[in-house]
């Protein structure tokens, strides 16, 4: 089982924010944990479903990374 600590950053309006790199790390860690648990037999779920869901989480993490890179690379920054 994975253990991840994620810092929360309070915004001026009281909303709590999570750094994008922490979110993508969490998504990738969950994906890897699901695959690992099916490979070592500790999961009661269907291995193919775990691999499929893991792929979805990895794609979401990649999408977040790309969008953040795009925001940081914008000409007005």
C-alpha positions in Angstrom: 0.0 0.0 0.0 1.3 3.4 -0.9 1.5 6.4 1.5 1.6 9.9 0.0 1.7 13.2 1.8 0.2 16.1 -0.2 0.6 19.7 0.9 -2.5 21.9 0.9 -2.0 25.5 0.0 -4.6 28.0 1.1 -5.7 30.5 -1.5 -6.8 34.0 -0.7 -10.4 33.2 -1.1 -10.2 30.3 1.4 -10.0 27.5 -1.3 -7.4 24.9 -0.7 -5.1 24.1 -3.6 -2.9 21.1 -4.3 0.3 21.5 -6.4 -0.1 19.9 -9.8 3.1 17.9 -9.5 1.8 16.3 -6.3 -1.5 15.4 -8.0 0.3 13.8 -10.9 2.6 11.9 -8.6 -0.4 10.6 -6.6 -2.2 9.5 -9.8 0.9 7.7 -11.0 1.5 6.1 -7.6 -2.1 4.8 -7.5 -1.8 3.4 -11.0 1.5 1.6 -10.2 0.0 0.3 -6.9 -3.0 -1.2 -8.7 -0.8 -3.0 -11.3 1.6 -4.2 -8.6 -1.3 -5.6 -6.5 -2.7 -7.5 -9.4 0.7 -8.9 -10.3 1.5 -10.1 -6.8 -2.0 -11.5 -6.3 -3.0 -9.2 -3.4 -5.9 -7.7 -5.4 -9.3 -9.4 -5.5 -10.2 -7.4 -8.6 -9.9 -8.3 -12.3 -6.3 -7.8 -13.5 -7.3 -6.4 -16.9 -9.6 -3.9 -15.2 -6.8 -2.8 -12.9 -4.5 -2.4 -15.9 -7.1 -0.4 -17.8 -7.8 1.9 -14.9 -4.1 2.3 -14.3 -3.7 3.4 -17.9 -6.5 6.0 -17.5 -4.8 7.4 -14.4 -1.5 7.6 -16.2 -3.1 9.4 -19.2 -4.8 11.9 -16.8 -1.5 12.6 -15.1 0.1 13.1 -18.5 -2.7 15.5 -19.6 -2.3 17.5 -16.4 1.5 17.7 -17.0 1.0 18.9 -20.6 -1.6 21.5 -19.6 0.7 22.9 -16.8 3.7 23.0 -19.2 1.4 24.9 -21.7 0.4 27.4 -19.0 4.0 27.9 -17.9 5.2 28.3 -21.5 2.6 30.9 -22.5 4.1 34.0 -24.1 2.6 36.4 -21.5 4.5 34.8 -18.6 
